[in-house]
Amino acid sequence: MADNTYDLIVIGAGPGGYVAAIRAAQMGLKTIVVEREHVGGICLNWGCIPTKAMLRSSEVYHLMHRAQEFGLSAQKIDYDLPAVVARSRSIAKQLNTGVTHLLKKNKVACLMGDAKVTEPGKVAVKTANGDELLKAKNIIIATGASARELPGLEGDGDLVWTYKTALTPPRMPKKLLVIGSGAIGIEFASFYNTLGADTTVVEMMGQVMPLEDIEISAFAQKSFEKQGMKIKTNTIVKKLDRGVGSVKAHIEQNGKITTETFDTVISAVGIVGNVENLGLEALGVIVENGHIKTDTYAGTGVEGVYAIGDVAGAPWLAHKASHEGVMVAELIAGGKPHSVKPESIAGCTYCTPQIASVGLTETQARDIGHDIRVGRFPFLGNGKAIALGEPEGMIKTVFDSKTGELLGAHMIGAEVTELIQGYVIGRQLESTEEDLIQTIFPHPTLSEMMHESVLDAWDRAIHI
Protein backbone atom coordinates (compact mmCIF):
# COMPACT_ATOMS: atom_id res chain seq x y z
CA MET A 1 0.00 0.00 0.00
CA ALA A 2 1.34 3.41 -1.02
CA ASP A 3 2.42 5.85 1.69
CA ASN A 4 0.15 8.85 1.13
CA THR A 5 1.49 10.93 4.00
CA TYR A 6 3.48 14.03 3.04
CA ASP A 7 4.94 17.18 4.59
CA LEU A 8 3.15 19.32 2.00
CA ILE A 9 0.28 18.90 -0.46
CA VAL A 10 0.03 21.50 -3.21
CA ILE A 11 -3.28 21.73 -5.07
CA GLY A 12 -2.61 23.13 -8.53
CA ALA A 13 0.52 22.89 -10.68
CA GLY A 14 0.51 26.39 -12.16
CA PRO A 15 3.30 28.97 -11.72
CA GLY A 16 2.46 29.26 -8.03
CA GLY A 17 1.92 25.60 -7.23
CA TYR A 18 4.77 23.94 -9.09
CA VAL A 19 7.27 26.54 -7.89
CA ALA A 20 6.09 26.10 -4.28
CA ALA A 21 6.44 22.33 -4.64
CA ILE A 22 9.95 22.50 -6.08
CA ARG A 23 11.16 24.96 -3.44
CA ALA A 24 9.67 22.81 -0.67
CA ALA A 25 11.37 19.72 -2.07
CA GLN A 26 14.69 21.58 -2.25
CA MET A 27 14.41 22.15 1.49
CA GLY A 28 13.79 18.51 2.22
CA LEU A 29 10.01 18.44 2.53
CA LYS A 30 8.22 15.39 1.15
CA THR A 31 5.90 17.06 -1.34
CA ILE A 32 3.10 16.11 -3.71
CA VAL A 33 1.32 18.34 -6.20
CA VAL A 34 -2.21 17.56 -7.41
CA GLU A 35 -3.27 18.91 -10.81
CA ARG A 36 -6.63 18.34 -12.47
CA GLU A 37 -5.76 19.36 -16.04
CA HIS A 38 -2.41 20.76 -17.20
CA VAL A 39 0.95 20.89 -15.46
CA GLY A 40 2.08 24.48 -15.77
CA GLY A 41 -1.43 25.83 -15.25
CA ILE A 42 -3.28 28.45 -17.25
CA CYS A 43 -0.23 30.72 -17.56
CA LEU A 44 1.94 28.22 -19.35
CA ASN A 45 -0.77 26.41 -21.31
CA TRP A 46 -3.46 29.02 -21.99
CA GLY A 47 -2.15 32.39 -20.89
CA CYS A 48 1.22 34.08 -20.55
CA ILE A 49 3.30 31.89 -22.83
CA PRO A 50 1.03 31.05 -25.79
CA THR A 51 -0.26 34.62 -26.02
CA LYS A 52 3.31 35.94 -26.18
CA ALA A 53 4.12 33.43 -28.90
CA MET A 54 1.16 34.64 -30.96
CA LEU A 55 1.97 38.29 -30.30
CA ARG A 56 5.52 37.68 -31.48
CA SER A 57 4.14 36.37 -34.77
CA SER A 58 2.01 39.50 -35.22
CA GLU A 59 4.99 41.69 -34.29
CA VAL A 60 7.18 40.06 -36.95
CA TYR A 61 4.31 40.38 -39.45
CA HIS A 62 4.08 44.09 -38.66
CA LEU A 63 7.84 44.54 -39.04
CA MET A 64 7.79 42.76 -42.40
CA HIS A 65 5.45 45.46 -43.67
CA ARG A 66 8.02 48.05 -42.56
CA ALA A 67 10.87 46.34 -44.42
CA GLN A 68 11.47 49.30 -46.72
CA GLU A 69 12.23 51.55 -43.72
CA PHE A 70 15.22 49.32 -42.95
CA GLY A 71 16.52 49.13 -46.51
CA LEU A 72 15.00 45.70 -47.04
CA SER A 73 12.52 44.22 -49.46
CA ALA A 74 9.67 41.83 -48.74
CA GLN A 75 7.05 40.78 -51.27
CA LYS A 76 3.61 39.18 -50.92
CA ILE A 77 3.63 39.41 -47.14
CA ASP A 78 1.00 37.16 -45.61
CA TYR A 79 0.29 34.98 -42.61
CA ASP A 80 -1.00 31.46 -41.96
CA LEU A 81 -3.22 31.64 -38.87
CA PRO A 82 -3.30 27.87 -38.22
CA ALA A 83 0.52 27.83 -38.41
CA VAL A 84 0.72 30.77 -35.98
CA VAL A 85 -1.54 28.90 -33.56
CA ALA A 86 0.39 25.64 -34.06
CA ARG A 87 3.66 27.37 -33.14
CA SER A 88 2.03 28.81 -30.04
CA ARG A 89 0.65 25.44 -28.94
CA SER A 90 3.99 23.74 -29.62
CA ILE A 91 5.79 26.21 -27.36
CA ALA A 92 3.22 25.66 -24.60
CA LYS A 93 3.67 21.89 -24.92
CA GLN A 94 7.44 22.22 -24.78
CA LEU A 95 7.29 24.17 -21.54
CA ASN A 96 4.63 21.86 -20.10
CA THR A 97 7.05 18.98 -20.64
CA GLY A 98 9.81 21.04 -19.06
CA VAL A 99 7.85 21.68 -15.87
CA THR A 100 6.95 17.99 -15.62
CA HIS A 101 10.66 17.21 -15.86
CA LEU A 102 11.52 19.76 -13.16
CA LEU A 103 9.02 18.23 -10.75
CA LYS A 104 10.45 14.78 -11.38
CA LYS A 105 14.02 16.05 -11.09
CA ASN A 106 13.24 17.53 -7.68
CA LYS A 107 11.48 14.34 -6.56
CA VAL A 108 8.08 15.99 -6.27
CA ALA A 109 5.25 13.48 -6.59
CA CYS A 110 2.55 14.48 -9.09
CA LEU A 111 -1.01 13.19 -9.06
CA MET A 112 -3.56 14.07 -11.76
CA GLY A 113 -7.07 14.46 -10.42
CA ASP A 114 -9.66 16.66 -8.69
CA ALA A 115 -8.71 17.58 -5.14
CA LYS A 116 -10.91 18.47 -2.18
CA VAL A 117 -9.74 19.37 1.31
CA THR A 118 -11.97 17.25 3.53
CA GLU A 119 -10.47 18.54 6.77
CA PRO A 120 -7.24 20.22 7.85
CA GLY A 121 -4.41 17.94 6.83
CA LYS A 122 -6.44 15.71 4.51
CA VAL A 123 -7.07 15.95 0.77
CA ALA A 124 -9.30 13.58 -1.19
CA VAL A 125 -8.39 13.20 -4.85
CA LYS A 126 -10.57 11.75 -7.58
CA THR A 127 -8.32 10.25 -10.24
CA ALA A 128 -8.91 8.26 -13.40
CA ASN A 129 -7.92 5.17 -11.41
CA GLY A 130 -10.12 5.80 -8.38
CA ASP A 131 -10.06 7.87 -5.20
CA GLU A 132 -7.01 8.55 -3.05
CA LEU A 133 -6.67 10.19 0.35
CA LEU A 134 -3.55 12.29 0.94
CA LYS A 135 -2.37 13.50 4.34
CA ALA A 136 -0.07 16.38 5.21
CA LYS A 137 0.35 18.93 7.96
CA ASN A 138 0.46 21.71 5.37
CA ILE A 139 -1.67 22.37 2.28
CA ILE A 140 -1.19 25.07 -0.34
CA ILE A 141 -4.18 25.93 -2.52
CA ALA A 142 -2.89 27.19 -5.87
CA THR A 143 -5.86 26.48 -8.12
CA GLY A 144 -5.65 29.66 -10.18
CA ALA A 145 -8.56 31.39 -11.83
CA SER A 146 -10.90 31.21 -14.80
CA ALA A 147 -12.38 33.81 -17.12
CA ARG A 148 -15.21 35.80 -15.58
CA GLU A 149 -18.33 35.44 -17.70
CA LEU A 150 -21.10 38.01 -17.38
CA PRO A 151 -24.74 37.04 -18.02
CA GLY A 152 -25.48 37.29 -21.71
CA LEU A 153 -21.80 37.64 -22.62
CA GLU A 154 -20.80 34.02 -22.07
CA GLY A 155 -18.41 32.44 -24.53
CA ASP A 156 -19.83 29.90 -26.98
CA GLY A 157 -16.67 28.96 -28.90
CA ASP A 158 -18.17 30.23 -32.14
CA LEU A 159 -19.27 33.86 -32.14
CA VAL A 160 -18.29 34.85 -28.60
CA TRP A 161 -14.82 33.81 -27.46
CA THR A 162 -13.08 33.59 -24.11
CA TYR A 163 -9.29 33.47 -23.99
CA LYS A 164 -9.12 29.75 -24.81
CA THR A 165 -11.00 30.14 -28.09
CA ALA A 166 -9.05 33.30 -28.90
CA LEU A 167 -5.86 31.23 -28.57
CA THR A 168 -7.17 28.48 -30.86
CA PRO A 169 -9.43 30.49 -33.17
CA PRO A 170 -11.76 28.67 -35.57
CA ARG A 171 -11.30 31.53 -38.06
CA MET A 172 -9.72 34.95 -38.50
CA PRO A 173 -12.16 37.66 -37.32
CA LYS A 174 -13.09 40.28 -39.87
CA LYS A 175 -14.93 42.65 -37.54
CA LEU A 176 -13.98 42.12 -33.91
CA LEU A 177 -15.40 43.46 -30.65
CA VAL A 178 -13.22 43.12 -27.55
CA ILE A 179 -15.04 43.66 -24.25
CA GLY A 180 -12.58 44.82 -21.61
CA SER A 181 -9.29 46.69 -22.01
CA GLY A 182 -7.21 45.06 -19.30
CA ALA A 183 -4.05 43.18 -20.24
CA ILE A 184 -5.89 40.16 -21.67
CA GLY A 185 -8.31 42.18 -23.78
CA ILE A 186 -5.70 44.59 -25.12
CA GLU A 187 -3.24 41.84 -26.01
CA PHE A 188 -5.85 39.99 -28.07
CA ALA A 189 -7.02 43.26 -29.62
CA SER A 190 -3.42 44.05 -30.56
CA PHE A 191 -2.83 40.61 -32.08
CA TYR A 192 -5.97 40.45 -34.22
CA ASN A 193 -5.85 44.13 -35.19
CA THR A 194 -2.28 43.73 -36.44
CA LEU A 195 -3.36 40.79 -38.59
CA GLY A 196 -6.08 42.90 -40.17
CA ALA A 197 -9.24 42.59 -38.08
CA ASP A 198 -11.42 45.70 -37.87
CA THR A 199 -11.17 45.97 -34.07
CA THR A 200 -13.28 47.83 -31.52
CA VAL A 201 -12.41 47.79 -27.81
CA VAL A 202 -15.07 48.63 -25.21
CA GLU A 203 -14.07 49.60 -21.66
CA MET A 204 -16.53 50.44 -18.87
CA MET A 205 -14.00 52.61 -17.01
CA GLY A 206 -12.96 56.11 -18.02
CA GLN A 207 -9.64 55.12 -19.56
CA VAL A 208 -8.23 52.29 -21.59
CA MET A 209 -6.11 49.97 -19.43
CA PRO A 210 -7.65 51.43 -16.26
CA LEU A 211 -4.96 50.20 -13.86
CA GLU A 212 -2.23 52.16 -15.63
CA ASP A 213 -1.10 55.74 -15.03
CA ILE A 214 -3.53 58.07 -16.78
CA GLU A 215 -0.78 59.66 -18.89
CA ILE A 216 0.45 56.28 -20.10
CA SER A 217 -3.15 55.25 -20.81
CA ALA A 218 -3.76 58.35 -22.92
CA PHE A 219 -0.55 57.69 -24.87
CA ALA A 220 -1.62 54.09 -25.42
CA GLN A 221 -5.06 55.04 -26.68
CA LYS A 222 -3.61 57.41 -29.25
CA SER A 223 -1.21 54.71 -30.41
CA PHE A 224 -3.96 52.07 -30.64
CA GLU A 225 -6.19 54.43 -32.59
CA LYS A 226 -3.30 55.27 -34.91
CA GLN A 227 -3.11 51.53 -35.64
CA GLY A 228 -6.79 51.52 -36.59
CA MET A 229 -8.44 50.35 -33.37
CA LYS A 230 -11.61 52.00 -32.18
CA ILE A 231 -11.52 52.61 -28.42
CA LYS A 232 -14.74 53.30 -26.51
CA THR A 233 -14.34 54.19 -22.81
CA ASN A 234 -17.13 54.77 -20.26
CA THR A 235 -18.98 52.20 -22.34
CA ILE A 236 -20.90 49.03 -21.52
CA VAL A 237 -22.06 46.16 -23.72
CA LYS A 238 -25.61 45.66 -22.47
CA LYS A 239 -26.60 42.70 -24.60
CA LEU A 240 -25.47 40.44 -27.43
CA ASP A 241 -27.94 39.15 -30.01
CA ARG A 242 -26.36 36.07 -31.57
CA GLY A 243 -27.39 35.27 -35.10
CA VAL A 244 -26.03 33.10 -37.88
CA GLY A 245 -22.43 34.13 -38.42
CA SER A 246 -22.81 37.48 -36.64
CA VAL A 247 -23.51 39.15 -33.31
CA LYS A 248 -25.45 42.37 -32.78
CA ALA A 249 -24.01 44.23 -29.80
CA HIS A 250 -26.09 46.71 -27.83
CA ILE A 251 -23.57 49.28 -26.65
CA GLU A 252 -24.30 52.00 -24.09
CA GLN A 253 -22.13 55.11 -24.00
CA ASN A 254 -23.05 58.34 -22.19
CA GLY A 255 -26.56 57.05 -21.59
CA LYS A 256 -27.19 56.35 -25.26
CA ILE A 257 -27.58 52.82 -26.62
CA THR A 258 -26.52 52.00 -30.17
CA THR A 259 -26.19 48.68 -31.98
CA GLU A 260 -23.36 47.39 -34.11
CA THR A 261 -22.83 44.05 -35.80
CA PHE A 262 -19.64 42.00 -35.46
CA ASP A 263 -18.65 38.55 -36.65
CA THR A 264 -16.59 37.87 -33.49
CA VAL A 265 -16.64 39.02 -29.87
CA ILE A 266 -13.90 38.40 -27.31
CA SER A 267 -15.05 38.71 -23.71
CA ALA A 268 -12.17 39.74 -21.42
CA VAL A 269 -13.97 41.14 -18.39
CA GLY A 270 -11.68 39.79 -15.71
CA ILE A 271 -11.16 36.54 -13.89
CA VAL A 272 -12.58 34.73 -10.88
CA GLY A 273 -10.74 32.36 -8.57
CA ASN A 274 -11.17 28.60 -8.90
CA VAL A 275 -12.70 28.13 -5.45
CA GLU A 276 -15.48 25.67 -6.24
CA ASN A 277 -15.57 22.09 -4.94
CA LEU A 278 -12.47 22.48 -2.79
CA GLY A 279 -14.25 22.08 0.54
CA LEU A 280 -13.40 25.62 1.60
CA GLU A 281 -16.69 26.42 3.31
CA ALA A 282 -16.53 23.40 5.60
CA LEU A 283 -12.94 24.28 6.49
CA GLY A 284 -13.85 27.82 7.45
CA VAL A 285 -11.75 29.40 4.70
CA ILE A 286 -13.21 32.81 3.81
CA VAL A 287 -14.02 33.51 0.17
CA GLU A 288 -14.69 37.12 -0.84
CA ASN A 289 -15.61 38.27 -4.37
CA GLY A 290 -14.62 34.90 -5.79
CA HIS A 291 -11.18 34.78 -4.18
CA ILE A 292 -9.74 33.29 -1.00
CA LYS A 293 -9.00 35.85 1.69
CA THR A 294 -5.42 35.61 2.95
CA ASP A 295 -3.00 37.45 5.22
CA THR A 296 0.38 38.87 4.20
CA TYR A 297 1.95 35.41 4.36
CA ALA A 298 -0.80 33.72 2.32
CA GLY A 299 -2.40 32.19 5.40
CA THR A 300 -6.13 31.51 5.20
CA GLY A 301 -6.85 31.67 8.91
CA VAL A 302 -7.10 27.86 9.01
CA GLU A 303 -3.96 26.34 10.48
CA GLY A 304 -1.77 24.66 7.90
CA VAL A 305 -3.84 25.88 4.91
CA TYR A 306 -2.43 28.53 2.57
CA ALA A 307 -3.62 30.07 -0.69
CA ILE A 308 -1.39 31.64 -3.34
CA GLY A 309 -1.62 33.11 -6.81
CA ASP A 310 -4.75 34.06 -8.71
CA VAL A 311 -7.10 32.15 -6.41
CA ALA A 312 -5.98 34.50 -3.61
CA GLY A 313 -6.75 37.68 -5.54
CA ALA A 314 -4.99 40.60 -7.18
CA PRO A 315 -2.55 41.24 -8.64
CA TRP A 316 -3.29 38.34 -11.00
CA LEU A 317 0.26 37.78 -12.16
CA ALA A 318 2.26 34.60 -12.60
CA HIS A 319 5.39 36.08 -11.06
CA LYS A 320 3.42 37.10 -7.98
CA ALA A 321 2.14 33.52 -7.67
CA SER A 322 5.64 32.06 -8.00
CA HIS A 323 7.10 34.37 -5.41
CA GLU A 324 4.27 33.58 -3.01
CA GLY A 325 4.93 29.90 -3.59
CA VAL A 326 8.56 30.28 -2.58
CA MET A 327 7.59 32.41 0.42
CA VAL A 328 5.10 29.85 1.77
CA ALA A 329 7.39 26.88 1.12
CA GLU A 330 10.19 28.57 3.06
CA LEU A 331 7.78 29.51 5.84
CA ILE A 332 6.61 25.90 6.16
CA ALA A 333 10.23 24.70 6.20
CA GLY A 334 10.94 26.92 9.19
CA GLY A 335 12.43 29.91 7.40
CA LYS A 336 11.66 33.59 7.88
CA PRO A 337 10.92 34.89 4.37
CA HIS A 338 9.86 38.44 3.60
CA SER A 339 6.19 38.87 2.80
CA VAL A 340 5.22 39.69 -0.78
CA LYS A 341 4.50 43.38 -1.33
CA PRO A 342 1.97 43.83 -4.16
CA GLU A 343 2.98 47.46 -4.67
CA SER A 344 6.47 46.33 -5.68
CA ILE A 345 5.32 43.81 -8.29
CA ALA A 346 5.62 44.93 -11.90
CA GLY A 347 2.77 44.55 -14.36
CA CYS A 348 3.49 44.00 -18.06
CA THR A 349 1.24 44.11 -21.12
CA TYR A 350 2.63 42.81 -24.40
CA CYS A 351 0.53 44.79 -26.85
CA THR A 352 2.06 47.11 -29.42
CA PRO A 353 3.43 49.32 -27.96
CA GLN A 354 4.32 47.39 -24.81
CA ILE A 355 3.31 48.77 -21.41
CA ALA A 356 4.97 48.13 -18.04
CA SER A 357 4.65 49.67 -14.60
CA VAL A 358 5.49 49.26 -10.93
CA GLY A 359 4.41 51.10 -7.82
CA LEU A 360 2.14 54.13 -7.52
CA THR A 361 0.74 56.14 -10.40
CA GLU A 362 1.11 59.91 -10.26
CA THR A 363 -2.53 60.25 -9.18
CA GLN A 364 -2.22 57.60 -6.47
CA ALA A 365 0.93 59.22 -5.08
CA ARG A 366 -0.76 62.60 -4.84
CA ASP A 367 -3.96 61.15 -3.39
CA ILE A 368 -2.17 59.57 -0.43
CA GLY A 369 -0.37 62.78 0.39
CA HIS A 370 3.06 62.60 -1.22
CA ASP A 371 4.73 65.80 -2.37
CA ILE A 372 6.07 64.46 -5.64
CA ARG A 373 8.49 65.06 -8.45
CA VAL A 374 7.73 63.54 -11.86
CA GLY A 375 10.24 62.79 -14.59
CA ARG A 376 9.56 61.92 -18.22
CA PHE A 377 11.70 60.96 -21.16
CA PRO A 378 10.54 60.22 -24.73
CA PHE A 379 11.78 57.38 -26.91
CA LEU A 380 12.38 60.00 -29.59
CA GLY A 381 15.33 61.31 -27.55
CA ASN A 382 17.08 57.94 -27.39
CA GLY A 383 19.59 56.88 -30.05
CA LYS A 384 18.96 53.13 -29.68
CA ALA A 385 15.19 53.58 -30.03
CA ILE A 386 15.67 55.58 -33.22
CA ALA A 387 18.13 52.99 -34.59
CA LEU A 388 15.57 50.26 -33.87
CA GLY A 389 12.90 52.23 -35.69
CA GLU A 390 10.90 52.49 -32.45
CA PRO A 391 10.72 56.23 -31.67
CA GLU A 392 7.26 56.17 -30.08
CA GLY A 393 7.09 55.78 -26.33
CA MET A 394 7.96 57.33 -23.01
CA ILE A 395 9.26 56.52 -19.55
CA LYS A 396 7.76 58.23 -16.51
CA THR A 397 9.05 58.16 -12.96
CA VAL A 398 7.39 59.38 -9.77
CA PHE A 399 9.44 60.32 -6.69
CA ASP A 400 8.77 61.64 -3.21
CA SER A 401 10.34 65.08 -3.39
CA LYS A 402 11.41 65.09 0.27
CA THR A 403 12.97 61.63 0.62
CA GLY A 404 13.88 60.85 -2.99
CA GLU A 405 12.03 57.53 -2.75
CA LEU A 406 11.05 56.03 -6.10
CA LEU A 407 7.27 55.74 -5.70
CA GLY A 408 6.43 54.43 -9.16
CA ALA A 409 7.61 53.94 -12.72
CA HIS A 410 5.49 53.72 -15.85
CA MET A 411 6.59 52.91 -19.40
CA ILE A 412 5.18 52.56 -22.86
CA GLY A 413 7.17 51.60 -25.94
CA ALA A 414 9.35 48.88 -27.43
CA GLU A 415 10.77 46.32 -24.94
CA VAL A 416 9.62 48.16 -21.82
CA THR A 417 8.54 44.82 -20.34
CA GLU A 418 12.25 44.00 -20.18
CA LEU A 419 13.28 47.43 -18.88
CA ILE A 420 10.87 47.68 -15.94
CA GLN A 421 12.87 45.24 -13.81
CA GLY A 422 15.53 47.90 -13.32
CA TYR A 423 13.08 50.02 -11.39
CA VAL A 424 11.71 46.98 -9.57
CA ILE A 425 15.19 46.27 -8.23
CA GLY A 426 15.58 49.95 -7.39
CA ARG A 427 12.43 49.85 -5.26
CA GLN A 428 13.44 46.58 -3.62
CA LEU A 429 16.80 48.09 -2.61
CA GLU A 430 15.06 51.29 -1.46
CA SER A 431 17.12 53.33 -3.90
CA THR A 432 16.78 57.10 -3.86
CA GLU A 433 16.98 59.44 -6.82
CA GLU A 434 20.65 60.05 -6.01
CA ASP A 435 21.45 56.32 -6.25
CA LEU A 436 19.81 56.14 -9.67
CA ILE A 437 21.38 59.38 -10.87
CA GLN A 438 24.86 58.14 -9.93
CA THR A 439 24.31 54.81 -11.70
CA ILE A 440 26.06 54.58 -15.09
CA PHE A 441 23.73 53.15 -17.76
CA PRO A 442 25.37 51.63 -20.87
CA HIS A 443 25.23 53.36 -24.26
CA PRO A 444 23.60 52.88 -26.68
CA THR A 445 20.69 51.17 -24.92
CA LEU A 446 17.03 51.78 -24.29
CA SER A 447 17.87 51.71 -20.58
CA GLU A 448 19.46 55.14 -20.87
CA MET A 449 15.93 56.53 -20.96
CA MET A 450 15.41 55.19 -17.44
CA HIS A 451 18.34 57.31 -16.30
CA GLU A 452 17.13 60.38 -18.18
CA SER A 453 13.64 60.08 -16.71
CA VAL A 454 15.12 60.17 -13.20
CA LEU A 455 17.30 63.12 -14.17
CA ASP A 456 14.24 64.92 -15.55
CA ALA A 457 12.38 64.54 -12.26
CA TRP A 458 15.15 66.61 -10.69
CA ASP A 459 15.49 69.07 -13.61
CA ARG A 460 18.78 67.55 -14.73
CA ALA A 461 17.89 65.77 -18.00
CA ILE A 462 20.60 66.03 -20.66
CA HIS A 463 19.00 64.92 -23.91
CA ILE A 464 15.70 66.85 -23.88
N, C-alpha and C positions, 0 to 999 in steps of 0.2 A: 504494500500500500504506500502511495506517494506521501511524502512529508509536505503538507500544505501549510506549515507554520513558517512565517517570515518575520523579519524585522520591520519591513515596510511593504505595503501594497500601494501601487500607483494605479489609479483608474484613469486611463486615457494616455495614448502614446504620441501626443502631439508635441510641439516644441517646448511645452512646459513639462509634460509628463515624462517623455523619454530622457530629457536632460536631468530631471530630478532623480530618475532611476539610475542613470549612469553615475551621477555624482555620489549618490548614496552607496552604490556598489564600490566605488573607488575608496570610500572610507570604511569598507568592511561590513556594510550592512547587507544581510541576505534580502534581496529585493525581487519582487515580481511586478510586472506591468500588465494590466488587462486592457485590451483594445477591442472594440466591437467591430471596427471596419478597416481602417487603413493605418498602418504604422507610419508615423510622421504627421498624422492629423490633417486637419483642413489646410493649414498653412502650406505644408509641403505638397499635398496632393491636389488641393482645390483652391488654393489661395495665393500666398506670397510668391511661390516659385513659378507655377505655371502662368500666372498673369504676367510676371516679369519676362518670361520667355516669349510670350505673345507680343508684349509691348516692345521687346527688342526687335522682333520681326517688323513691326510697323515703323519703328524708328529707322531701321535700315532702308525700308521701302521709301520713307520720306527723304532720306539722304540721297537715295538713288535719283530721285527727281531733281535734286540740287547739284547733280554731277557737274554741270557746266560751270558752276561757281568755283569749283576746285580744279578747273582745267581738264576735266574728264569728260568722257562721252558714254552715254548709256542709251540704248535703243529698245523700244518695245517693252518698257518697264511694266511688269505685271506681278500679281501674286497668286498663290495657290492656297486658298483658305484651308482645305483639308490637310495640306502639307504643313502649314503653320501650326495647326492644332496638333498634328501628329508629333511634331518636334517638341511642342510644349508637354504633351503627355509622356513622351519618351524621357524627358528631363526629370519629370516628377517621378517616374518609375525608377530611374537611376538613383535618385536620392532616397526613395523609399527603401530600395535594396541596401543602400549605404547605412541607413539608420538601423535596419534589421541586423546588419553586420556589427554595428557598434554595440548594440545591446548584447549580442552573443559574445563579442570580444570581451565585454566587461562582466560577463557571467550573470547577466540579468535575465531571469526567467520571463517568458512572454506567453500570455494565454489569450487567445482570441475568443471573445464572447461578450455577453451583456452582464454587467456587474451591478449589484445592489448591496448597499451596506445594511445588513440586517440588524446589527447592533454594534456599538463601539468595539473595534477589534475583529469584526467578522464581515467577510464579503462573500456573498453567494454569486456564482458565475454560471450563466447558462451558455454552454458551448454546443458545438455541433455534435459532440460525442456524449452529451449528458451534462448534469449539474455537478459543480464542484464547490466546496466550501473552503475559503482561504482564511487564515488567521494571522493577524499581526497587531502589534501594539500601536503602530502608526499607519494612517491611511492618508494619502494625498488624492484629492479629487481634482482631476485635470481634464475634464470632459469637453472643454471648449464651448463653442457656440454655433448657432445656426442662423440662417438669414431670417430676419423678422419679416413676416408677411402680414400686411394690413388687409382687412376685409375688403373684398372686391378687387384687390390688386395681387392676388396670389398667382404664383407662377404656374404655368400649365405645360411648359416644355415645348410649346409651339409658337404662340403669339406673344405670351408674356414669360420672360425669362428671369430666373434667379441667377446667381453667380455660376452655378454648375452648368446650366445650359449655355450661358454666355461663354464659358470656357470650352464647350464642345458644341458649337452652334450648328443647327441643322441647315443653315443657309446664311448668306451674307445679307444683313439688313440693308434695305434701300432707304427707308425713312424710319429713323430710330428715335424713340422717346426714352430717356433715362430719368427715372424718378429717384432723386437724391443726389447731392453733389459732395458727399463725403469721399474718402479715398477710393472706395470700391466703385462708386458710381462714376467718378471722374476718370479713373483709369480705364474703365470699359468705354466710356464716351470718347476718350482720347484714342484708344485703339481702333474702334470702328469708324470714327470720324476720319482718321488718317487714311484708312483703307477706302474711303469714299462714301460712307453712309451720310445721309442728310440728318444731322444729329441735333436734337433739342434736349436740353437738360433743365429739369424743373427742381427747384429748391424751395422748401417752405420757409426757411429763414431769410434774413435780409441780405445775406451775402453768400456767394458761392464759396464752398469749402468753409463752412461757418466756424470751425475750430481754429482757423488760421488768423494771423494778424490782419486787420482790416486793410492795411496798405498792400500787403502781399496778395490778399484776395482780390482787390481791385485790379492789380497788375495782371493776375491770372485771368480774370474775366476778359480783360481787353485782349490778351493773347489768345484765349480760346475763341473769342469772337472773330479775331483776325484769321484764325484757321477755318472759319466757317460754321462753328457751333452757334446755336441760339441758346442763350442763357436766360432763364426766367426765375428771378428770385421773388420772395414773398408770394409764392405761388403753390397751390395745392391741386393735386389730381383727385377730383371728387369721385369719379367713376370711370370704369372702362367698359365699353360695349364691345364684346368680342363677336366678330363676324367670321366670314369665310375669307381667310387670307389677310384680314385687316382688323385693326382695333380703333374704335372711336373713343378718344379721351376727352372727358369733360374737365376742363382746366379752369380753376378759379384764381384770378389775380385782381387785387384791389377791389374785391367785392363783385367783380364781373365774371360770369362764366361763359367761356367759349368752347367750341369743340374743334378738334383736329384729328385727322385720320393718320395712323401710322401702320406699318406692316409688322413692326417689332417694338416691344416695350421691355426694358430691363428695370426691374424693381430692386433698388439698392437703398432701402430705408432703414438700415441698421441691422443689428444682430441681437439675439437673445440667448442667454446661457442655456446649455444642455443640462437642465436640472431635473428633468422628468425621470421617474422610475428608478431613482437612486436610493430611495428610502430616507430622504433628508428630513421629511416632516416627522417621522417616528423618532429620528435621532435627536430632534430639537435644533437642527441646523436652520438658521433664519435665511429665507429667500426674499429679497426685495427687488421689485421691478425686473424679475426674471434672472437675477444673479444672486449668488451666494454672498452673504455679508461676512466680511472678514476683518481682522485687526491688522495692524501694520506688519505682523509677521505671518500673515495668511492663516491665522487660527480662526476657526469657525465658532469658538465658544464651547465646542464639545471636545473633551480631552482626547488627544491623539488623532483628531480629524482636521485636516487642512484643505484649503481650496486655493488653487493658483490659476493664473491665465485668464482667458476670456470668460470662463464660467464665474469668475470672481469679480467681474466688472471692469470698467475702464481704467486705464487706456487699453484698448483691445489690440495689443501688439505682440507679435511673436517673441520679440526680444525681452519684453517685460515678463512674459510667461517663463521664458528660459531662466532669467535671472531670479525670479521667484522660486523656481524649482531648485536651483542651487542653494538659495537662502534656506529653504525649508529642510532640504536634505542635510545641510550642515548643522542646522538647529537640532534636528533629530539625533544626529551623530554626536551631540554634545558640544558643538562649537558655539561661537558667539558672533554670528554674521551681522552685518549692517542691514537694517530694514531697507526695502526698496522705496525710493522716493519718486512718485509719479511725475513730479514737476521737473525732474532731471532726466526724463526719458525722451529721446528724440522721436518725432513722428516724421515719416517719409511718404511722399506720394509720387508715383513714377509715371505721371502723365507727361505731356510735352507742353510747356517746360516743366521740369521736375520742381517739387516743392519740399522743403524740409524745415523743421523748427524744433526748438527746445526752450523750455522755460516760459516765462510770462510774455504775453503780448504787450504792446505799448499801452493799450487801454487797460488791461488788467493791472499793470504796474502802477498806473496813475490811480486806478480805483481803490487800491489797497493802501494808498498813501505815500508811495515812493516819490521823492523828488528826483526826476530822471534826466538822463542825457541820452540822446538817440543818435546813432551813427548810421550812415547809408553809403553804399558804394555801388555804382552801376557796372554791369558786365562790359559796357561799352568803353570803360576806362582801363580795361585789363588786356594786355597784349596777348596772352594765351587764349582768352575767349575770342578775340578777333581772329587769331590764327586758326582757331577751330571752326570759325564761321558761326559762332554762337554769341553774338553781341547783345542778345536780349536777356535781361535778368537783373537782379539786384540782391545785395546782402544788407540786412538791417540788424543792428545790435542795440540792445536796451540796457543801460547801466543805472545803478543808483549813484546819483551825483555826489553824495557825501562820502560813501564808503568805497566806491569804485567797483562794487560787486556786479558781475555780469548777471543780469536778471533774465535775459532772454535773447535768443538769436533766431532770425527768420530769413529764409532764403528762397529765391525762385530763379531757375535757370539751369543750364546744362550741368549735370553731375553734382548738384548740390546735395543729393542724398549721400554722396561719399564725403563731402566737405563738412557736413554738420557735426561729425564726430569730434572735430577739433574743439568746437565750443562745448560739446558734452564733457570732454575731458577737462576743459577749463573750469566748468562749473563744479565738477567732481573734486578738483583740486583747490576749489575756492579761490581761483585766480582773480586778481583785480585788473583794472584797465592797464596799470603800469606793467604788470607781468606780461600781458599780451602785447603791449606796445614795445617792450624790450625784446620780445621774441623775434628771431630772424626767420622770415618765411622765404622759401626758395623761389628763384626766378628762372624761367618764366613758368608760373603755375597759376591755376585758378585760385589757389589758397591765398595768394597775395591780396585778394579782395577782402578776405577775412581780416587781415591786418589793417587795410585801409579803412574798413568800416569802423573798427575800433578807434583808429586815429581821428576819423571824422567826428565821432561822438565827443571828442575833446578838442575839436577845431584844429586838428593837426594833419589832416589828410594831405597827401602830396600830389596825387594824380588826378584830382578834380578841383 
